[in-house]
Every structure is written in C-alpha cells, then in structure tokens.
Amino acid sequence: MAKQRNEKAKKLLKRRARFSKKNMSNEIIKFNCSNCNQHFKIPIAHASKRGKCPKCKTIITIPKSNNNSFNSKQLAKVENEETIKFNCTQCKADMSAPKSKVGTKIACHNCNNKRKVPKTTSKSCLATERQKDFARNVGIQFDADISRKELTAKLNEFQETKYFVMDVWKKITGLKLRESEICESIVNKTINTLLSDKSLTKEIIAFREKQYEDACEQNNKAELDYYEKNGPEPLSFRAYFCSVQECKSFDQVASFILKEWSEYKPKSFFKKLFGK
C-alpha cells in the first residue's frame, strides 16, 4: 500500500510540474528598451537572456518578471507619446527618442556616440517639401512629421515597383507603358495597391536587387574580357538584366494589372495584342 501511495504521489508531482511549466511558458514579460523605449513582449522562458534591440541595436537583458515593466495605462501613454527625431552629431545617422527622454543622453545605434535628446525634432531629419510634393503626386500616404529617411524608403519602394510593373507589362504586351496610353494616375493607383501587400512588395524589391547585382557582375566580367582579353564588346547594362518572368510574383502581378487596366482600355486593344 505504501509503495502504491508513493507512486501516486510521484505521478501527482510530475503532473503539477508539467502544469506549472506550461503556465510559465505561456506567461509573457512586457518591457521596454532602456535606450530607445521600443516595447517588447517576450515569453518568460527567455528571461535573463541578452540580445540586441532591433531598433537601436543596444544590448538589452530580458527581465525575469513584469515588476519593472509598464502597466497597460503607462504602456498606452508610451505608445502614443510624441517621438523626437534628430541626427547624431558625429556620424549624422538618424536617431529618435520619446519626448520623455528630452535632455537625457542616448547612444547612437551606428557609432555609439552619445548626445542629448533635443526638445523638438531637428529640421534636417524631416522630409523636404520637394519629397512630400512628389509623394503626394503619386498617391503615397505619409505622416506630416515623417523623416527624410522614411519617406526616401517609401519613394524607393514605389519607383522599384513601378519599374517592375513596366517590365511585366512589356513582357506580356510587347509595348512600353508610355506607348499603351495608360493614364499616369491609373498606373500610380495600381502601384500603390500592390505596395499595400507587404509580402508582395518585399518579394519584388528583393528580385529587383538581385536583378541589379547580377547585371553588375555580368557587365563587369564582360568589360574585363573586352579590355584585357580582347573579347566581344560589352552590351548595354540593361541587356544583362534577367527576365522578369524569373520572379515568383510575375504571374500574380501580370494577372492583376491586366484585370485593373482592362477597365480603362477598349476590348479591341487586348484583342489586337492577344488575339482574343
């Protein structure tokens, strides 16, 4: 009887241990980066571990509990708090900090130089009016206090996606976009719709970067052969770009733009192109 009782007690202790471990793994620690105030939600299983903050690259240690973390009201206040944007005095990298950090010194994520957080956003960090006007004209949505770096990234995404769409259109119709007489505002609307799909945009940008890098490599090799080994004359740089059909998103983008633009072109236009 005593042996059976002991075995039951052991099983009960094991079950309790598993239950407590499961609860512990589901518990979340909420804390903020000590440098840039970025908020994190991490499983308690990772408590005491160290790592880099993805925003400012500062080494942070995950606390063991939520004792030093913000409560829900404080967290809402931090998330809604105004952000001050400024430049590093040494390397001119873009920096940002919540308004509550005004007057305190924080380290630059790029060169580790420490500087005081100013009272207001530096004018040199804000996007220029020329950038904003261009972004408005092509239909890009942005905040009034957007930084130059953020708006530049949005404009680059727009331009790369536009070049991709132009290549796709030429591949499926044999015509350049300007030869098709598609209204510029319609093209911009289509590109912004594509940009709203973040995973698709990421795929397109990655393909464009690979396309450019491969072209650079082939062009450099052709020039080296031409000047050092008396090889054939190099082609134009554009000729070394791989086919747009190699992109995984080609079919998705092609079907989308055909569907969108068919509303703005007569049926005879597509009948002439595809014979349908």
VOVEXKE-484485 format. One record per residue (C-alpha): residue in one letter; chain; residue number from 1; x, y, z. Coordinates in Angstrom, 1 decimal. Example, Ala and Ser with C-alpha at 12.3 -4.5 7.8 and 13.67 -1.06 7.14 Angstrom:
2
{node "A", "A", 1, {12.3, -4.5, 7.8}} {node "S", "A", 2, {13.7, -1.1, 7.1}} 
***
This chain:
276
{node "M", "A", 1, {0.0, 0.0, 0.0}} {node "A", "A", 2, {2.8, 2.4, 1.0}} {node "K", "A", 3, {4.6, 1.7, -2.4}} {node "Q", "A", 4, {1.4, 2.4, -4.4}} {node "R", "A", 5, {0.9, 5.6, -2.4}} {node "N", "A", 6, {4.4, 6.7, -3.1}} {node "E", "A", 7, {4.0, 6.0, -6.9}} {node "K", "A", 8, {0.7, 8.0, -6.9}} {node "A", "A", 9, {2.4, 10.9, -5.1}} {node "K", "A", 10, {5.3, 10.9, -7.7}} {node "K", "A", 11, {2.8, 10.9, -10.6}} {node "L", "A", 12, {0.9, 13.8, -9.0}} {node "L", "A", 13, {4.1, 15.8, -8.5}} {node "K", "A", 14, {5.1, 15.2, -12.2}} {node "R", "A", 15, {1.7, 16.4, -13.4}} {node "R", "A", 16, {1.9, 19.5, -11.3}} {node "A", "A", 17, {5.4, 20.2, -12.5}} {node "R", "A", 18, {4.3, 19.9, -16.2}} {node "F", "A", 19, {1.3, 22.2, -15.5}} {node "S", "A", 20, {3.4, 24.9, -13.8}} {node "K", "A", 21, {6.0, 24.7, -16.6}} {node "K", "A", 22, {3.2, 25.0, -19.3}} {node "N", "A", 23, {1.8, 28.1, -17.5}} {node "M", "A", 24, {5.3, 29.6, -17.2}} {node "S", "A", 25, {6.0, 29.1, -20.9}} {node "N", "A", 26, {2.7, 30.9, -21.8}} {node "E", "A", 27, {3.4, 33.9, -19.5}} {node "I", "A", 28, {4.6, 37.0, -21.3}} {node "I", "A", 29, {7.1, 39.6, -20.0}} {node "K", "A", 30, {6.4, 43.1, -21.1}} {node "F", "A", 31, {9.3, 45.6, -21.0}} {node "N", "A", 32, {10.9, 48.5, -22.9}} {node "C", "A", 33, {14.4, 49.1, -24.4}} {node "S", "A", 34, {16.3, 51.3, -22.0}} {node "N", "A", 35, {17.8, 53.3, -24.9}} {node "C", "A", 36, {15.0, 53.9, -27.5}} {node "N", "A", 37, {11.9, 52.8, -25.4}} {node "Q", "A", 38, {10.9, 50.2, -28.0}} {node "H", "A", 39, {8.3, 47.9, -26.4}} {node "F", "A", 40, {8.7, 44.1, -26.3}} {node "K", "A", 41, {6.5, 41.1, -25.4}} {node "I", "A", 42, {8.7, 38.1, -24.8}} {node "P", "A", 43, {7.8, 34.6, -23.3}} {node "I", "A", 44, {9.1, 34.2, -19.7}} {node "A", "A", 45, {11.1, 31.2, -20.9}} {node "H", "A", 46, {13.6, 33.7, -22.4}} {node "A", "A", 47, {14.0, 35.7, -19.1}} {node "S", "A", 48, {17.6, 36.8, -18.2}} {node "K", "A", 49, {18.8, 36.3, -21.8}} {node "R", "A", 50, {20.6, 39.1, -23.6}} {node "G", "A", 51, {20.2, 40.3, -27.1}} {node "K", "A", 52, {20.2, 43.4, -29.5}} {node "C", "A", 53, {17.3, 45.7, -29.7}} {node "P", "A", 54, {16.2, 45.5, -33.4}} {node "K", "A", 55, {15.5, 49.3, -33.5}} {node "C", "A", 56, {18.6, 50.9, -31.9}} {node "K", "A", 57, {21.0, 47.8, -31.6}} {node "T", "A", 58, {21.6, 48.4, -27.9}} {node "I", "A", 59, {22.4, 45.2, -25.9}} {node "I", "A", 60, {19.4, 44.6, -23.5}} {node "T", "A", 61, {18.7, 41.9, -20.9}} {node "I", "A", 62, {15.2, 40.4, -20.7}} {node "P", "A", 63, {13.9, 40.9, -17.1}} {node "K", "A", 64, {12.7, 38.0, -15.0}} {node "S", "A", 65, {9.3, 39.5, -14.3}} {node "N", "A", 66, {6.9, 42.3, -15.2}} {node "N", "A", 67, {7.7, 44.2, -11.9}} {node "N", "A", 68, {9.7, 46.8, -13.7}} {node "S", "A", 69, {7.5, 46.9, -16.8}} {node "F", "A", 70, {4.8, 49.4, -17.7}} {node "N", "A", 71, {1.2, 48.6, -16.8}} {node "S", "A", 72, {-1.5, 48.9, -19.5}} {node "K", "A", 73, {-2.2, 52.6, -18.9}} {node "Q", "A", 74, {1.5, 53.5, -18.9}} {node "L", "A", 75, {2.1, 51.4, -22.0}} {node "A", "A", 76, {-0.7, 53.2, -23.9}} {node "K", "A", 77, {0.9, 56.5, -22.8}} {node "V", "A", 78, {4.3, 55.5, -24.1}} {node "E", "A", 79, {2.9, 54.1, -27.4}} {node "N", "A", 80, {1.0, 57.4, -28.0}} {node "E", "A", 81, {3.9, 59.6, -26.9}} {node "E", "A", 82, {5.4, 62.0, -29.3}} {node "T", "A", 83, {8.7, 60.9, -30.9}} {node "I", "A", 84, {11.6, 63.4, -31.3}} {node "K", "A", 85, {13.7, 62.8, -34.4}} {node "F", "A", 86, {17.2, 64.1, -34.7}} {node "N", "A", 87, {20.7, 63.4, -36.1}} {node "C", "A", 88, {23.9, 62.0, -34.4}} {node "T", "A", 89, {26.4, 64.8, -34.0}} {node "Q", "A", 90, {29.3, 62.5, -35.1}} {node "C", "A", 91, {28.1, 60.3, -38.0}} {node "K", "A", 92, {24.9, 62.1, -38.9}} {node "A", "A", 93, {22.8, 58.9, -38.6}} {node "D", "A", 94, {19.0, 59.3, -38.0}} {node "M", "A", 95, {18.1, 58.9, -34.3}} {node "S", "A", 96, {14.8, 59.0, -32.4}} {node "A", "A", 97, {13.6, 59.0, -28.8}} {node "P", "A", 98, {10.3, 59.6, -26.9}} {node "K", "A", 99, {9.6, 63.1, -25.7}} {node "S", "A", 100, {10.0, 62.0, -22.1}} {node "K", "A", 101, {13.7, 61.4, -22.8}} {node "V", "A", 102, {14.3, 65.1, -23.7}} {node "G", "A", 103, {17.6, 66.4, -22.1}} {node "T", "A", 104, {18.9, 62.9, -21.4}} {node "K", "A", 105, {21.8, 61.4, -23.4}} {node "I", "A", 106, {21.3, 58.3, -25.6}} {node "A", "A", 107, {23.8, 56.4, -27.7}} {node "C", "A", 108, {23.8, 56.4, -31.5}} {node "H", "A", 109, {23.0, 52.9, -32.9}} {node "N", "A", 110, {25.6, 53.5, -35.6}} {node "C", "A", 111, {28.7, 54.9, -33.9}} {node "N", "A", 112, {27.8, 54.6, -30.2}} {node "N", "A", 113, {28.3, 58.4, -29.8}} {node "K", "A", 114, {26.1, 59.8, -27.0}} {node "R", "A", 115, {24.2, 63.0, -27.5}} {node "K", "A", 116, {21.3, 64.8, -25.7}} {node "V", "A", 117, {17.8, 64.4, -27.0}} {node "P", "A", 118, {16.7, 67.8, -28.2}} {node "K", "A", 119, {13.3, 69.4, -27.3}} {node "T", "A", 120, {12.0, 69.4, -30.8}} {node "T", "A", 121, {12.5, 67.3, -34.0}} {node "S", "A", 122, {15.5, 68.5, -36.0}} {node "K", "A", 123, {14.6, 70.1, -39.3}} {node "S", "A", 124, {17.4, 68.3, -41.0}} {node "C", "A", 125, {15.7, 64.9, -40.2}} {node "L", "A", 126, {12.3, 65.9, -41.6}} {node "A", "A", 127, {11.4, 65.1, -45.2}} {node "T", "A", 128, {11.8, 68.0, -47.6}} {node "E", "A", 129, {8.8, 69.7, -49.2}} {node "R", "A", 130, {10.0, 68.6, -52.6}} {node "Q", "A", 131, {9.9, 64.9, -51.4}} {node "K", "A", 132, {6.5, 65.4, -49.9}} {node "D", "A", 133, {5.1, 67.0, -53.1}} {node "F", "A", 134, {6.4, 64.2, -55.2}} {node "A", "A", 135, {5.0, 61.6, -52.8}} {node "R", "A", 136, {1.5, 63.3, -52.8}} {node "N", "A", 137, {1.5, 63.4, -56.6}} {node "V", "A", 138, {2.0, 59.7, -56.9}} {node "G", "A", 139, {-0.5, 58.9, -54.1}} {node "I", "A", 140, {1.8, 57.8, -51.3}} {node "Q", "A", 141, {0.3, 58.2, -47.8}} {node "F", "A", 142, {2.6, 59.6, -45.1}} {node "D", "A", 143, {2.5, 61.4, -41.7}} {node "A", "A", 144, {3.2, 65.2, -41.7}} {node "D", "A", 145, {6.3, 64.7, -39.5}} {node "I", "A", 146, {7.8, 61.8, -41.5}} {node "S", "A", 147, {11.6, 61.7, -41.5}} {node "R", "A", 148, {13.6, 62.1, -44.7}} {node "K", "A", 149, {14.9, 58.6, -44.4}} {node "E", "A", 150, {11.4, 57.0, -44.0}} {node "L", "A", 151, {10.0, 58.9, -47.0}} {node "T", "A", 152, {13.0, 58.2, -49.1}} {node "A", "A", 153, {12.5, 54.4, -48.4}} {node "K", "A", 154, {8.8, 54.8, -49.4}} {node "L", "A", 155, {9.7, 56.6, -52.6}} {node "N", "A", 156, {12.3, 54.0, -53.5}} {node "E", "A", 157, {9.8, 51.2, -53.0}} {node "F", "A", 158, {7.4, 53.0, -55.3}} {node "Q", "A", 159, {10.0, 53.5, -58.0}} {node "E", "A", 160, {11.3, 49.9, -57.9}} {node "T", "A", 161, {7.7, 48.5, -58.0}} {node "K", "A", 162, {6.9, 50.8, -60.9}} {node "Y", "A", 163, {10.0, 49.6, -62.9}} {node "F", "A", 164, {8.9, 46.0, -62.2}} {node "V", "A", 165, {5.3, 46.7, -63.4}} {node "M", "A", 166, {6.7, 48.4, -66.6}} {node "D", "A", 167, {8.8, 45.3, -67.3}} {node "V", "A", 168, {5.9, 42.9, -66.6}} {node "W", "A", 169, {3.6, 45.0, -69.0}} {node "K", "A", 170, {6.3, 45.0, -71.7}} {node "K", "A", 171, {6.7, 41.2, -71.3}} {node "I", "A", 172, {3.0, 40.4, -71.7}} {node "T", "A", 173, {2.1, 43.0, -74.3}} {node "G", "A", 174, {5.4, 43.8, -76.1}} {node "L", "A", 175, {4.7, 47.5, -75.6}} {node "K", "A", 176, {6.3, 50.1, -73.4}} {node "L", "A", 177, {4.0, 51.6, -70.8}} {node "R", "A", 178, {4.1, 55.1, -72.3}} {node "E", "A", 179, {3.1, 53.6, -75.7}} {node "S", "A", 180, {0.0, 52.0, -74.2}} {node "E", "A", 181, {-1.6, 55.4, -73.4}} {node "I", "A", 182, {-2.5, 54.2, -69.8}} {node "C", "A", 183, {-3.3, 57.3, -67.7}} {node "E", "A", 184, {-0.4, 58.1, -65.2}} {node "S", "A", 185, {-2.9, 58.3, -62.3}} {node "I", "A", 186, {-4.2, 54.8, -63.0}} {node "V", "A", 187, {-0.7, 53.4, -63.1}} {node "N", "A", 188, {0.1, 55.1, -59.7}} {node "K", "A", 189, {-3.1, 53.8, -58.2}} {node "T", "A", 190, {-2.2, 50.2, -59.3}} {node "I", "A", 191, {1.3, 50.5, -57.9}} {node "N", "A", 192, {0.0, 51.8, -54.5}} {node "T", "A", 193, {-2.4, 48.9, -54.4}} {node "L", "A", 194, {0.5, 46.5, -55.0}} {node "L", "A", 195, {2.5, 48.3, -52.3}} {node "S", "A", 196, {-0.3, 47.7, -49.7}} {node "D", "A", 197, {0.6, 43.9, -49.9}} {node "K", "A", 198, {3.9, 44.0, -47.8}} {node "S", "A", 199, {4.9, 40.4, -48.6}} {node "L", "A", 200, {4.5, 41.0, -52.4}} {node "T", "A", 201, {6.4, 44.3, -52.1}} {node "K", "A", 202, {9.3, 42.6, -50.3}} {node "E", "A", 203, {9.5, 39.9, -53.0}} {node "I", "A", 204, {9.5, 42.5, -55.8}} {node "I", "A", 205, {12.2, 44.6, -54.1}} {node "A", "A", 206, {14.4, 41.5, -53.4}} {node "F", "A", 207, {14.1, 40.5, -57.1}} {node "R", "A", 208, {15.0, 43.9, -58.3}} {node "E", "A", 209, {18.1, 44.0, -56.1}} {node "K", "A", 210, {19.1, 40.5, -57.3}} {node "Q", "A", 211, {18.5, 41.6, -60.9}} {node "Y", "A", 212, {20.7, 44.6, -60.5}} {node "E", "A", 213, {23.5, 42.8, -58.7}} {node "D", "A", 214, {23.6, 40.0, -61.3}} {node "A", "A", 215, {23.7, 42.6, -64.1}} {node "C", "A", 216, {26.6, 44.4, -62.4}} {node "E", "A", 217, {28.5, 41.2, -62.1}} {node "Q", "A", 218, {28.0, 40.2, -65.7}} {node "N", "A", 219, {28.7, 43.7, -67.0}} {node "N", "A", 220, {32.0, 43.9, -65.1}} {node "K", "A", 221, {33.0, 40.4, -66.4}} {node "A", "A", 222, {32.2, 41.5, -70.0}} {node "E", "A", 223, {34.2, 44.7, -69.6}} {node "L", "A", 224, {37.1, 42.8, -68.2}} {node "D", "A", 225, {37.1, 40.3, -71.1}} {node "Y", "A", 226, {36.8, 43.1, -73.6}} {node "Y", "A", 227, {39.7, 45.3, -72.3}} {node "E", "A", 228, {42.1, 42.5, -71.0}} {node "K", "A", 229, {41.3, 39.5, -73.3}} {node "N", "A", 230, {40.1, 41.2, -76.5}} {node "G", "A", 231, {36.7, 39.7, -76.0}} {node "P", "A", 232, {33.4, 40.9, -77.6}} {node "E", "A", 233, {32.3, 44.5, -76.9}} {node "P", "A", 234, {30.0, 44.7, -73.8}} {node "L", "A", 235, {26.3, 45.1, -74.3}} {node "S", "A", 236, {24.3, 47.8, -72.7}} {node "F", "A", 237, {23.9, 47.4, -68.9}} {node "R", "A", 238, {20.1, 46.8, -69.3}} {node "A", "A", 239, {20.8, 43.9, -71.5}} {node "Y", "A", 240, {22.3, 41.9, -68.6}} {node "F", "A", 241, {19.1, 42.1, -66.6}} {node "C", "A", 242, {17.5, 38.6, -66.1}} {node "S", "A", 243, {13.9, 38.1, -67.4}} {node "V", "A", 244, {11.2, 39.5, -65.2}} {node "Q", "A", 245, {9.4, 36.1, -65.5}} {node "E", "A", 246, {12.0, 34.6, -63.2}} {node "C", "A", 247, {10.3, 36.5, -60.3}} {node "K", "A", 248, {7.8, 34.4, -58.3}} {node "S", "A", 249, {5.4, 37.3, -58.3}} {node "F", "A", 250, {5.3, 37.7, -62.1}} {node "D", "A", 251, {2.0, 35.8, -62.7}} {node "Q", "A", 252, {0.3, 37.4, -59.7}} {node "V", "A", 253, {1.3, 41.0, -60.9}} {node "A", "A", 254, {0.6, 40.2, -64.6}} {node "S", "A", 255, {-3.0, 39.0, -63.9}} {node "F", "A", 256, {-3.6, 41.9, -61.5}} {node "I", "A", 257, {-2.6, 44.7, -63.9}} {node "L", "A", 258, {-4.5, 43.1, -66.8}} {node "K", "A", 259, {-7.6, 42.9, -64.7}} {node "E", "A", 260, {-7.2, 46.5, -63.4}} {node "W", "A", 261, {-6.3, 48.1, -66.8}} {node "S", "A", 262, {-8.8, 46.3, -68.9}} {node "E", "A", 263, {-11.4, 48.6, -67.5}} {node "Y", "A", 264, {-9.6, 51.6, -68.9}} {node "K", "A", 265, {-8.7, 50.2, -72.4}} {node "P", "A", 266, {-11.2, 49.1, -75.1}} {node "K", "A", 267, {-11.6, 45.4, -75.8}} {node "S", "A", 268, {-10.1, 45.9, -79.3}} {node "F", "A", 269, {-6.8, 46.9, -77.6}} {node "F", "A", 270, {-6.4, 43.5, -75.9}} {node "K", "A", 271, {-7.9, 41.6, -78.8}} {node "K", "A", 272, {-5.2, 43.1, -81.1}} {node "L", "A", 273, {-2.5, 42.1, -78.5}} {node "F", "A", 274, {-3.6, 38.6, -77.6}} {node "G", "A", 275, {-5.9, 37.7, -80.5}} {node "K", "A", 276, {-8.8, 37.1, -78.1}} 
***
